[in-house]
Amino acid sequence: MVERALVRLATVCAVACVCVFPSRADAQATGAITGVATDPSGGVLPGVTVDVTSRDTGQVRTAVTGIDGFFTIPLVKPGIYQVKATLSGFRTTIRDAITVVVNETVRTDLAMQVGQLAEEVTVLGESPLVETTNATLGVVIDRQKVVDLPLNGRNFTQLGTLIPGVVAPPAGLGGQDGNATPGGFGNVTGGFNVNGQRNQSNNFLLDGASNNDSFNTGFVLRPPPDALQEFKSLTHS
């Protein structure tokens, strides 16, 4: 994700939104899966075929490890995935229940065991809570929170105040409801202040595309909670 300028780095709110636009027209807010394949001695394995399968849709994405043993599958929609690695002379290795969230890269290393392809080694485990692939600081508000937590006015931006350092702006600039008072220049629809910055310093992305109101410095389209899969607020670059 590319932030606009230093004055707009207070927050980037990236929203993964479903059922709002036709699929051919949207630019999805996505994550990625990366990792390295190794043999029992810890040496890297090139040429390993890695299949990533979505539990929700059954869609399969495939990559092959390079000479350094690494693979990367970009533009992965948020969801739960299975990662399967195959290579002649090694057992099929499966990592299950890999969670991908918006705007994060999940590290999934694959330790291959010598054996036949018909044999499988299945590893069950959750993705690490700390992202080590970049230095950005942010929190994902997932689907469970969007659905279960109460909202006054069905404005998803109220959930942004769950994040450390985020508070609701004054009532005249939207307040906890995230709605500006009617009339007058400078009324905004940005729903929070981040780390002491003005709420005009927020940068909103919807499905990876700009959702900024260039006149009032808030956001233009506010999808209902039913249409949201999850969103992430980046509070530091």
N, C-alpha and C positions, 0 to 999 in steps of 0.2 A: 504494500500500500504506500502511496506517495503522498505525503502531506503537502499542503499548498505552499505555505510560507511560515517564517518563524512566528509571525503574529497570529497564526491560526493553528498553533501546535498544542493548545490547551487540551483538546480532546478530539479524537476521531471516533465517531460512533458508526461502526460498520454493522449493517443489519442484513441478515440472511432472511429474505422474505419469499414466501411461497404463495401461489395462487393470486398474485397481484398483476403480473404481466404475462402475456403469452411467452412460452418457453423460447421461441425463436428470437425474441426481442430483448431478453434480459441479459445483463452481465452479472453473473452470479458472484456473490461473496463466498469465497471458497477457502479451503485449507490445503495442506499437502502432506504426503507421507514420504519419509526418506529413511534410509538406514544402510547398513553394511552387512554383507554376508561373509561368514567366516567358517573355516573348517575346524575340526576338534583341537588343532594345535594353536588356533587363533590367527592363522594366516588368512588373507583375504581371498575370496573366490570370485573370479570374473565369470561372466557367461551364465549366471544363475537367472532363470526365468522367474519373475515375481508377478503373481496375479493378485490384484486387490479387488475383492468382491463386496458390493454393498448389500447389507442385510435387508435394506428397505426395498430396493428395486431389482436386485440381482445383477446389476450392471457390473461388468468386469473390465478393469483397466490393467494393462500389462506393461512391464518394464524389464530390462535386462541389465544386470550389474556390469559396470565397466571394469577396466583393468585394475582399478583400485578397490573393487568390491562394492562400491556404492551404487545405490539406485535412488531415483527421485520420481515420484508421481505427483505432478502439480495439478492445480485446479480441481481438487477433490471436494465435492459437496459435503457439507456437514452431515454427520451420521455415524453409524456403527459399521465397521468393516472387518472382513477376514483377509489376512495376508498369507499367501501360500507361495513357498519357494521350492523350485524343482531343479535338479541338476543330475545328469547321469553319473552313477556311482555313489550317490548320496540319497539318504532317506528324504521323502517329502516332508518339509517343515511347515507347520501351520501356526500362525499367531492369530488368535481369535479375540473378538470383542475389542477391537481397536477403535477408540473414539476420536473422530475428527471434528474440530470446532472451527468456527469462522475465523479466518485470518491467523491461524496458527499452523505450525509444521510439527507433525508427530514423528518422533524418532522411533523406528521399529527395527532393531538389529536382529539378524537371523543367524543363529548358530546351527550349522548343518552337521549332521552325523553321517558317518560312512555306512552305506547299506544299499538296499534296493529301492527303486522308485515306488514300488508297491507298498513299502513300509512307510508309516507316517509318524511324525513326532509333533504332537499338538501342545502348544504352550498357551496356557490361560493366564491372563494378567491384564491389569488396567494400564493405560498410558500414564507416563509420569506426570505429576501435577505441575512441575516446573519446566517451562520451555527453555531449552538451551540453544536453540538455533538462531535467536536474535536477541537484542538487548531492549526491545520495547517492553513497556509495562502496561498491563491492561487486564481486565476481568471480563469473562464471558457470562452473560445472563442467558442460561439455557432455556429450552422449551418448557421444562418442568416448572421453573420459576415464573415464566410468562403466563402459564396456564393457572397455576395454583395460587399465586400471591394476589391479594386484592388490589384493585386499581380504582381510583375515584375519577371517573370520566374516561376510562379505557384508553389512557394515554401511556404508551410503553415507556416514555422517557422518565416517568416516575420511578421506574425500577433502576434507573441510573444512580439514584441516591443510595442504593445498596453498596456501592463501590467506595472504598476508603478515599477520603479527600474530595468527595462529590457532595454538594449540597444544593438545595433548591434555590433559585434566584428570588429576588424580591417579588412581591405580588404584582407590582406594576410591570414587571418584565416576564410575567408568565407564572411565577410562583410554583408551588408543588404540582399544580394541574398541568403545567407546561403550556398554558394558553395565555397570550398577551391580552391586556385590557383593550377594548375597542378604541380605535381612533388615535391619531397622533403619529408623528414620525418616530421611528426607533423602537416601536413595540415589536417584540420578537417572539418566536415560538420555540426557542431553545429551552430545554427543560431543566438545565442544571449548570452550576458553576463548578469548575474543576481546579483544585489546588490553588485557590485564590484568584483564578483568572475570571474575566468577564464571560458571561454566557454568549456574548457575541463572538468569542474566540473559538467556538466549537466548529468542527467540520463534519458534516453528516454525509454518510455514504449509504445508499440503498441498493442492494444487490451489486455493489461495486461501483455504482455510478453516483455522481454528485447529486445531492438532494438539498442543496443550500439555497436559501432565499437571499439573493444578492442585494435586495433592497432593504429588507428588515433583518438580515443577518441571522435568521433562524433556519428552519427547514420547511420545505414546500409540502411534500406529501407525508402524511402521518398515517401509516397503515394500521388497521385495528389489530389487537393482540391475536385474534384468530388467524391472521395471515402471517404472523411472525414465527419463524423457526427458532431463531436465537439472535442475539446481537452482542457485540463486544465494544467496550469503550477503552481506547488507548489513552492513558493518562500521562504518558511520558514517551518521548521519542527514543 
